[in-house]
């Protein structure tokens, strides 16, 4: 279906039925009397014209970058890539941020939701000379400008979206919806900082953005910075109107007042610079007023933070019409407004006229003079740029050099006694309590309202929730962000991490998948950051995945989904890490390691319910360092010369492996069993596939050379099959895991339903071991049948009595041979 038919450029929204009195809730300013000099206005206009010229040229030109002659088809790039429509709004915001930073000495980051507007941001960065310190070939002269324009969206140059290679960037904006939450995360614990966030009206339609508007309710103005949202309403997406574009001023005012903001609408196109300058000074004044009150000990209850709603036509200052269709003020300006400029004479001439309308010869010094190098912008348009380089938006160290390592306490002091039973989450909660205490301004927990449920409530003994609208939490510098939006938690965590701090995201296992694509988008940013030499380290993104399917029997099938493991497995090997610690002490070791680590995405999976503690702290540390080891206490003759290898990967399924080994020791004493536990999932991949992957020799040493390997895995069996693909001898592996079987039932019935119970493992082990042990082969069928009979009897008991048989989760005891 083609795009919409338009009957006018930049069509207005239909009037709403709301009373006109609603507009009384918007902020009114006397713009005409606002004090701004003609020189400032002139500099703003020229800066915007230069930035818009460069942005447009980046999309189209590979030669004649300063329009010194008539364009020819040879001057046009062979592939026209880029998004023009959002660029004029972004350059407008950027110019005004520069002005106010210079005037007030403001510390600000810019987060851009419409990340496809890279030409706008790159052009502004070049004008303020924030690219050349990182990329020496992009100097602020003809040579640098030529490189910027010719190499945009071509191999080896800047890509079509803002990304980690872009100075000043902490958010890519490829997958829309997350800019606002990222901005709030960046503002946390940065009391000096105002994060300006441009939210496009297309992005504003996403669920994550809708929830993130509540983010300021978690900003304590006494200890954190602020976010200044600028909603850019240009009315169109790729091929139709936006929702905000179809809302009149009354509807937008009502919406944002309901969120709790003070909305200021900026739309006077004839005086847009004066209007926006006055509005930004008002907004920053409101932020300062809220912060002064909080920092003087008299916080304003439910302060109404400012939001600017900027109405400008899509593709403002671009071509007005083409082939009888509207371009400016239309979806046709969204990407490349003149798509056939390489081959169509009319479009080429339109491009010539469009670029010439910015008067580049009045903006850039052609051939140079005694004060200005050839191709450099004239000094007058640079008057709004901050003189202090570190104040410039592309030079902010918060965006690339702000990492503050955590003071991680010695975890072994929190260890629990071997052979006892302990909740991994409660044990880790005690450790995290100390982490919070030792890191009062650089560590936060972002939780989707599940902290207590996930047994991490110990941290609440030393801190609180940072919910400023709740009288029980207000103005207490709480380190816990709890909001029932995984997207907002993820976005805040990203902003917090990329500006130098470290966070933790604990969640029910089944619902981490909600942020799957957000996590993947972040991993792409992290990959490019890792490969961008001037970017320094950042802390790792750390997930705790608990309330697992194995112990979600009370909530039922909807709460049973270990799929996030596979999502992390698919990341670049230098980024992704998956850990499944088998007990509380291993959890402590792993947690401490992850909090110290840098540049990774760490997923730690485990149980919140009490379970056996297999290893003491020293043994746990050695086990976690190795990533896997033979558990001699559960193996026959400490694992020497096995007939079969039983492998546990995950807390609850490892318990079943140990229980199976104990059962086999009693029922089939001639079967030689080796028990292996894997805590670092990445060791299993073929050598070279991941930095942690075992060599083939080490793999064979651990799992034996020619014996069957029975793997009991917490996640989907396909995850392991994909991981070990390429290893020699994978045909000897039997992999059990979650089979998408579940309901509201008992913990052990979950094991029975999914084939991960001790009985299933014992039956598989005796059948496999019989192939190498003639004594076992004589009893294998009988023993395997008996084990499955026990499984059926226990299932019958559960269905009759509504609970598991007594003692089912007592720590297994091994009968020693006489």
VEXZAPA-987433 format. One record per residue (C-alpha): x, y, z. Coordinates in steps of 0.25 Angstrom, whole numbers, padded with zeros to 4 digits, always signed. Each point is the difference from the previous one (the first is absolute). Layout:
! residues N
XYZ ...
END
This chain:
! residues 818
+0000+0000+0000 +0006+0014-0004 +0002+0011+0010 -0011+0009+0004 -0006+0011-0010 +0003+0013+0006 -0008+0013-0003 +0009+0009+0006 +0014+0001+0006 +0001-0002+0015 -0015-0002+0002 -0005+0004+0014 -0007-0009+0010 -0015+0000+0000 -0005+0008+0012 -0003-0008+0012 -0012+0001+0009 +0008+0004+0012 -0004+0013+0006 +0009+0012-0004 +0003+0002+0015 +0009-0012-0001 +0011+0009-0007 +0000+0007+0013 +0009-0011+0005 +0011+0002-0010 +0011+0010+0002 -0002+0014-0006 +0013+0008-0002 +0001+0015-0005 +0009-0004-0011 +0000+0013-0007 +0007+0007+0012 +0010-0012+0002 +0014+0006+0001 +0008-0006-0011 +0010+0008-0008 -0001+0001-0015 +0014-0005-0001 -0005-0013+0007 -0012-0001-0009 +0009+0001-0012 +0010-0010+0005 -0011-0010+0003 -0006+0002-0014 +0013-0002-0007 +0004-0012+0009 -0013-0007-0004 +0002+0004-0014 +0014-0006-0001 -0004-0012+0008 -0012-0003-0009 +0008+0003-0013 +0011-0010+0005 -0011-0010+0004 -0007+0000-0014 +0014+0000-0007 +0004-0013+0008 -0012-0007-0005 +0002+0004-0015 +0014+0005-0003 +0013-0007-0003 +0007+0012-0007 -0002+0015-0001 -0003+0000+0015 -0001+0015+0001 -0008+0002-0012 +0010+0008-0008 -0006-0004-0014 -0013-0006-0006 -0002-0014+0005 +0001-0012-0010 -0004-0014+0002 +0015-0004+0003 -0001+0009+0012 -0011-0009+0006 +0003-0012+0008 -0004-0014-0006 -0008-0004+0012 -0008+0011+0007 -0001-0004+0015 -0005+0008+0011 -0012+0007+0007 -0002+0015-0003 -0014+0002+0007 +0004+0001+0014 +0013+0007-0003 -0004+0015+0001 -0007-0002+0013 +0013-0007+0006 +0009+0011-0005 -0010+0011+0006 +0001-0007+0014 +0015-0002-0001 +0002+0015-0004 -0008+0004+0012 +0007-0009+0009 +0013+0005-0004 -0004+0015+0002 -0006-0003+0014 +0012-0008+0004 +0009+0011-0003 -0008+0010+0007 -0003-0007+0013 +0012-0010+0001 -0010-0011-0001 +0005-0015+0001 -0009-0007-0010 -0001-0013-0008 -0008-0002-0012 -0008-0013-0002 -0006-0001-0014 -0012-0009-0001 -0001+0001-0015 +0014-0006-0002 -0003-0001-0015 +0003+0015+0000 +0015-0002+0000 +0003+0010-0011 -0006+0011+0009 +0009-0004+0013 +0012-0002-0008 -0001+0013-0007 -0001+0007+0013 +0012-0008+0006 +0008+0005-0012 -0004+0014+0002 +0004+0000+0015 +0013-0007-0004 -0004-0012+0009 +0004-0011-0011 +0014+0003-0003 +0005-0003+0014 -0005-0014-0002 +0002-0001-0015 +0011+0009-0005 -0004-0001-0014 -0013+0008+0003 +0007+0013+0002 -0008+0013+0000 +0004+0004-0014 -0002-0004-0014 +0007-0013+0001 -0008-0004+0012 -0013+0004-0005 +0002-0007-0013 +0003-0013+0008 -0012+0002+0008 -0009+0002-0012 +0006-0011-0009 +0002-0011+0010 -0014+0001+0006 -0008-0013-0001 +0011-0007-0008 +0010-0011+0004 +0010+0005+0009 -0008+0013+0004 -0010+0004+0010 -0013-0009-0001 -0014+0006-0003 -0003-0001+0015 +0006+0006+0012 +0008-0011+0007 +0012-0002+0010 +0009+0006-0011 -0007+0013+0002 +0007+0010+0010 -0010+0003+0011 -0009-0011-0002 -0005-0010+0010 -0012-0005-0007 -0002-0005-0015 -0014+0002-0002 -0002-0011-0011 -0011-0007+0007 -0009+0011+0005 -0005+0002+0014 +0011+0000+0010 +0006+0014-0001 -0008+0006+0012 +0003-0012+0009 +0015+0001-0004 +0000+0015+0003 -0006-0002+0014 +0011-0011+0003 +0011+0010-0004 -0006+0010+0009 +0000-0009+0012 +0011+0004+0010 +0006+0011-0009 -0006+0012+0007 +0008+0010-0009 -0006-0006-0013 -0012+0004-0008 -0003-0011-0010 -0007+0006-0012 -0008-0011-0007 -0007+0002-0014 -0012-0009-0001 -0005-0001-0014 -0015-0001-0002 +0001-0014-0006 +0008-0005+0011 -0010+0006+0010 -0010-0010-0006 +0008-0012+0007 -0004-0007+0013 +0014+0002+0006 -0001+0015-0002 -0014+0001+0005 +0005-0006+0013 +0013+0007+0001 -0007+0014+0001 -0001-0005+0015 +0015+0000+0001 +0001+0013+0007 -0008-0006+0012 +0012-0007+0003 +0010+0012-0001 +0003+0006+0014 +0004+0014-0004 +0009+0001+0013 +0010-0011-0005 -0003-0002-0015 +0000+0009-0012 -0012+0003-0009 -0006-0004-0014 -0005+0011-0009 -0009-0007-0010 -0002+0006-0014 -0012-0006-0007 +0003+0002-0015 -0014+0000-0006 +0003+0001-0015 -0013-0008-0003 +0004-0012-0009 +0007-0013+0000 +0005-0008-0012 -0013+0000-0008 -0011+0006+0009 -0004+0009+0011 +0005-0001+0015 -0010-0001+0011 +0006+0012+0007 -0001+0007-0014 -0015-0002+0000 -0002+0006+0014 -0003+0014+0002 +0007+0009+0011 -0011-0002+0010 +0002-0015-0001 +0015+0000+0001 -0001+0010+0012 -0010-0010+0007 +0008-0012-0003 +0013+0006+0006 -0007+0007+0012 -0005-0014+0003 +0014-0005+0000 +0003+0011+0010 +0008+0009-0009 +0000+0015-0004 -0002+0000-0015 +0005+0012-0008 -0004-0001-0015 +0010+0007-0010 -0006+0002-0013 +0002+0014-0005 +0008-0003-0013 +0002+0014-0004 +0007+0003+0014 +0004-0015+0003 +0014+0004+0005 -0005+0011+0010 -0012-0010+0004 +0010-0012+0003 +0010+0009+0007 -0010+0005+0009 -0006-0013+0003 +0013-0007+0003 +0004+0011+0010 -0013-0002+0006 +0001-0015+0001 +0014+0001+0006 -0005+0010+0010 -0011-0009+0004 +0010-0012+0002 +0010+0009+0008 -0012+0004+0009 -0004-0014+0003 +0014-0004+0003 +0003+0012+0009 -0012-0004+0008 +0004-0014+0002 +0014+0003+0003 -0003+0010+0010 -0008-0011+0008 -0014+0005-0004 -0004-0008-0012 -0012+0003-0009 -0010-0011+0001 -0004-0005-0014 +0008+0010-0007 -0004+0003-0014 +0012-0002-0009 +0000+0008-0013 -0002-0006-0014 +0001+0007-0013 -0009-0004-0012 +0007+0005-0012 -0009+0000-0013 +0007+0002-0013 -0003-0006-0013 +0007-0013-0004 +0012+0004-0009 -0001+0014+0004 +0008+0009-0010 +0001-0011-0011 -0007-0002-0013 -0014+0005+0000 -0006-0008-0011 +0004-0010-0011 -0008-0006-0011 -0013+0006+0005 +0002-0006+0014 +0003+0007+0013 +0014-0003+0006 +0002+0010+0012 -0010-0003+0010 -0003-0014-0005 +0005-0014+0002 +0007+0001-0014 +0011+0008+0007 +0002-0011+0010 +0012-0007-0006 +0006+0005-0014 -0010+0010-0005 +0007+0000-0014 +0002-0015-0002 +0003+0001-0015 +0010+0012+0000 +0011-0009-0006 -0008-0002-0012 -0012+0010-0001 +0003+0014-0005 -0011+0006+0007 +0004-0006+0013 +0014+0004-0002 -0004+0015-0003 -0009-0001+0013 +0012-0004+0008 +0008+0011-0006 -0010+0010+0004 -0002-0006+0014 +0014+0000+0004 +0002+0014-0006 -0011+0005+0008 +0009-0001+0013 +0010+0009-0007 +0013-0008+0003 +0009+0011-0005 -0005+0008+0011 +0002-0011+0010 +0014-0006-0004 +0012+0007-0003 +0004-0003-0014 +0015-0001-0003 +0002+0006+0014 +0005+0013+0005 +0010+0005+0011 -0010-0004+0011 -0007-0012-0005 +0005-0013-0007 -0006-0004-0014 -0013-0006+0002 -0001+0003+0015 -0013+0006+0005 +0000+0016+0002 +0003+0004+0014 -0013+0007+0002 -0008-0013-0001 +0009-0006+0010 -0003+0010+0011 -0010-0009+0007 +0010-0011+0002 +0005-0002+0014 +0014+0005+0001 +0004-0011+0011 +0002-0012-0009 -0005-0010+0011 -0013+0007+0001 -0003-0003-0015 -0011-0011-0002 +0010-0008-0008 +0011+0001+0010 -0008-0004+0013 +0009-0010+0008 -0013-0006+0006 -0002-0006-0014 +0013-0007-0002 +0010+0001+0012 -0008+0000+0013 +0001-0015+0006 +0001-0001+0015 +0004-0014+0004 -0008-0005+0011 +0005-0003+0014 -0003-0015+0000 +0000-0006+0014 +0007-0013+0003 -0011-0010-0003 +0005-0012+0008 -0004+0007+0013 -0014-0002-0004 +0002-0015-0003 -0009-0010+0005 +0003-0014+0006 +0002-0011-0009 -0010-0012+0001 -0011+0010+0005 -0011+0006-0008 -0001+0014-0004 -0008+0009-0009 +0010+0005-0011 -0008+0013-0001 +0000+0003+0015 +0015-0003+0001 +0003+0010-0011 -0010+0010+0006 +0009+0001+0012 +0012+0002-0009 -0007+0011-0008 -0004+0007+0012 +0015+0002+0003 +0002+0004-0015 -0010+0011+0002 +0006+0005+0013 +0014+0000-0006 -0004+0007-0013 -0010+0011+0004 +0000+0008-0013 +0004-0010-0011 -0009-0013+0001 -0015-0002-0001 -0009-0011-0002 -0011+0001-0011 -0011-0010+0003 -0014-0002-0006 -0007+0000+0014 +0005-0013+0004 +0012+0002+0009 -0007-0006+0013 -0006-0011-0008 +0013-0004-0006 +0006+0000+0015 +0009+0011-0002 -0007+0009+0011 +0013+0000+0009 +0004+0012-0008 -0012+0008+0005 +0006-0001+0014 +0011+0011-0004 -0008+0007-0011 -0013+0003-0006 -0008+0001-0013 +0002+0013-0007 -0015+0003-0003 -0001+0015+0002 -0015+0000-0001 -0001-0010+0012 +0000+0007+0014 +0007-0012+0005 +0011+0001-0010 +0002+0014-0003 +0013+0008+0002 +0007-0012+0006 +0011-0002-0011 -0006-0015-0002 +0009-0008-0009 -0011-0009-0005 -0008+0003-0013 -0013-0008+0000 -0010+0002-0011 -0008-0011-0007 +0006+0003-0013 +0011-0008-0005 +0003+0009-0011 +0002+0012+0009 +0009-0008+0010 +0008-0004-0012 +0001+0014-0006 +0004+0006+0013 +0010-0011+0002 +0006+0003-0013 +0001+0015+0002 +0006-0002+0014 +0010-0010-0005 +0005+0008-0012 +0002+0012+0009 +0010-0007+0008 -0008-0007+0011 -0004-0015+0003 -0014-0005+0001 -0007-0013+0003 -0013-0005-0007 -0007-0012+0008 -0012-0005-0006 -0010-0012-0001 +0006-0009-0010 -0012-0001-0009 +0000+0015-0002 +0014+0004-0003 -0004-0003-0015 -0008+0012+0000 +0013+0008-0001 +0007-0010-0010 +0001+0010-0012 +0004+0011+0009 +0011-0009+0006 +0004-0003-0014 +0000+0014-0005 +0009+0004+0012 +0009-0012-0003 +0002+0006-0014 +0004+0014+0006 +0009-0007+0010 +0007-0008-0012 +0002+0013-0007 +0005+0007+0013 +0010-0011+0002 +0005+0002-0014 +0001+0015+0001 +0013+0003+0005 -0003+0014+0007 -0011-0006+0008 +0004-0005+0014 -0005-0012+0008 -0014+0000+0006 -0006-0009+0010 -0007-0013-0004 -0015-0001-0001 -0004-0010+0010 -0013-0009+0000 -0004-0009+0012 -0010-0010-0006 -0008-0007+0011 -0014-0004+0004 +0003-0011-0010 -0009-0009-0007 +0005-0011+0009 -0006+0007+0012 -0011+0008-0007 -0010-0012+0002 -0009+0010+0009 -0002+0010-0012 -0001-0010-0011 +0003-0001-0014 +0001+0015-0004 +0011+0001+0010 +0009-0011-0006 +0009+0005-0011 +0016-0001+0001 +0001+0005-0014 +0008+0012+0003 +0012-0009+0002 +0000-0002-0015 -0001+0014-0003 +0013+0003+0007 +0007-0012-0006 -0002+0006-0014 +0007+0013+0004 +0015+0002-0005 +0009-0009+0008 +0008+0012+0005 -0013+0006+0006 -0009-0012+0005 +0002-0008+0013 -0010-0010+0006 +0002-0006+0014 -0008-0010+0007 +0006-0001+0014 -0005-0013+0007 +0000+0005+0015 +0000+0012+0009 +0015+0001+0001 +0002-0001-0015 -0010+0011-0002 +0008+0009+0009 +0013-0003-0008 -0007+0003-0013 -0007+0012+0005 +0013+0007+0005 +0007-0004-0014 -0012+0006-0008 +0000+0013+0008 +0015+0002-0002 -0001-0003-0015 +0000+0010-0011 -0006+0001-0014 -0008-0013+0001 -0015-0004+0001 +0000-0010+0011 -0012-0009+0003 -0001-0008+0013 -0011-0010+0001 -0004-0007+0013 -0010-0004+0011 -0006+0009+0011 -0005-0012+0008 +0009-0007+0010 +0009-0011-0006 +0012-0008+0004 +0014+0007+0001 +0009-0010-0007 +0013+0008+0002 +0007+0008+0010 +0005+0014-0004 +0014-0004-0004 -0005-0012-0008 -0011+0009-0006 +0010+0011-0004 +0009-0011-0007 -0012-0006-0007 -0005+0013-0005 +0014+0004-0005 +0001-0013-0008 -0015+0002-0005 -0002-0015+0002 +0006-0012+0008 -0002-0014+0004 -0008-0001+0013 +0008-0012+0006 -0009-0001+0012 -0012-0004-0009 +0009-0008-0009 +0004-0015+0001 +0015-0001+0004 +0000+0015-0001 -0003-0001-0015 +0011-0009-0005 -0003-0009-0012 -0015+0003-0001 -0010-0008-0008 -0009+0013-0002 +0001+0015+0003 -0011+0007+0007 +0000+0015-0002 -0008+0010+0008 -0001+0015-0006 -0010+0008+0009 -0003+0000+0015 -0013-0009+0000 +0004-0009-0011 +0014-0002+0007 -0007-0005+0012 -0007-0010-0008 +0013-0005-0006 +0006-0002+0014 -0013-0007+0004 +0001-0009-0012 +0015-0003+0003 -0004-0004+0015 -0012-0008-0006 +0010-0007-0009 +0010-0003+0011 -0010-0007+0007 -0008-0007-0010 +0011-0003-0011 +0013+0000+0008 +0008-0006-0011 -0003+0012-0009 +0012+0010+0000 -0005+0014+0000 +0007+0013-0002 -0007+0012+0004 +0003+0014-0006 -0005+0013+0003 +0000+0012-0010 -0001+0014+0006 +0005+0007-0012 -0008-0004-0012 +0010+0006-0010 +0010-0010+0002 -0008-0010-0008 +0002+0006-0013 +0010-0005-0010 +0014+0005+0003 +0002+0014-0006 -0015+0003+0000 +0000+0008+0013 +0012+0005+0009 -0005-0010+0010 -0001-0012-0009 +0008-0012+0005 +0010-0006-0010 -0004-0014-0005 +0010-0006+0009 -0005+0006+0012 -0014-0003-0004 +0003-0015-0002 +0007+0000+0014 -0012+0006+0007 -0011-0008-0007 +0008-0012-0004 +0004-0004-0014 -0010-0011-0005 -0011-0001+0011 -0014+0005-0001 -0003+0014+0006 -0013+0002+0007 -0003+0015+0001 -0011+0005+0009 -0001+0015-0004 -0008+0011+0006 -0004+0006-0014 -0005-0005-0013 +0008-0012-0005 +0002+0006-0014 +0008+0011+0007 +0010-0011+0004 -0001-0007-0013 +0004+0013-0008 +0011+0004+0010 +0007-0014-0001 -0002-0001-0015 +0014-0002-0006 +0006-0007+0012 +0005-0014-0004 -0009-0011+0006 -0013+0008+0002 -0008-0013-0004 +0004-0006+0014 -0008+0011+0007 -0014-0001+0005 -0006+0013+0004 -0012+0003+0008 -0006+0013+0003 -0013+0008+0001 -0010-0006-0009 -0011+0011+0000 -0007-0009+0010 -0006+0007+0012 -0012+0004+0008 -0004+0003+0015 +0006-0012+0007 +0011-0004+0009 +0016+0002-0002 +0003-0015-0002 -0012-0001-0010 +0007+0010-0008 +0012-0008-0001 -0009-0012-0004 -0007+0007-0010 +0012+0005-0007 +0009-0013+0001 +0010+0006+0009 -0003-0008+0012 +0010-0009+0007 -0008-0012-0005 +0001+0004-0015 +0015+0003+0002 +0003-0013+0008 -0008-0008-0011 +0008+0007-0011 +0013-0002+0007 -0001-0015+0003 -0004-0002-0015 +0012+0008-0005 +0010-0006+0010 -0005-0014-0003 +0007+0001-0014 +0014+0001+0007 -0003-0009+0013 -0004-0014-0002 -0004-0002+0014 -0010+0012-0001 -0005-0005-0014 -0006-0012+0008 -0009+0009+0008 -0001+0012-0008 -0014-0002-0006 -0005-0005+0014 +0006+0012+0007 -0005+0010-0010 -0014-0005+0000 +0000+0001+0015 +0005+0014+0000 -0012+0004-0009 -0009-0008+0008 +0004+0009+0012 -0002+0012-0008 -0014-0004-0003 -0003-0004+0014 +0005+0014+0005 -0009+0007-0011 -0012-0008+0005 +0003+0004+0015 +0001+0015-0004 -0013+0000-0008 -0007-0007+0012 +0006+0008+0012 +0003+0013-0007 +0015+0001+0005 +0013-0007-0003 +0004-0013+0008 +0007+0004+0013 +0015+0001+0000 +0000+0002-0015 +0010+0012+0001 +0008-0004+0012 +0015+0000-0004 +0003-0014-0006 +0009-0009+0008 +0009-0010-0007 +0002-0014+0005 +0015-0003+0000 +0004-0014-0006 +0005-0010+0011 
END
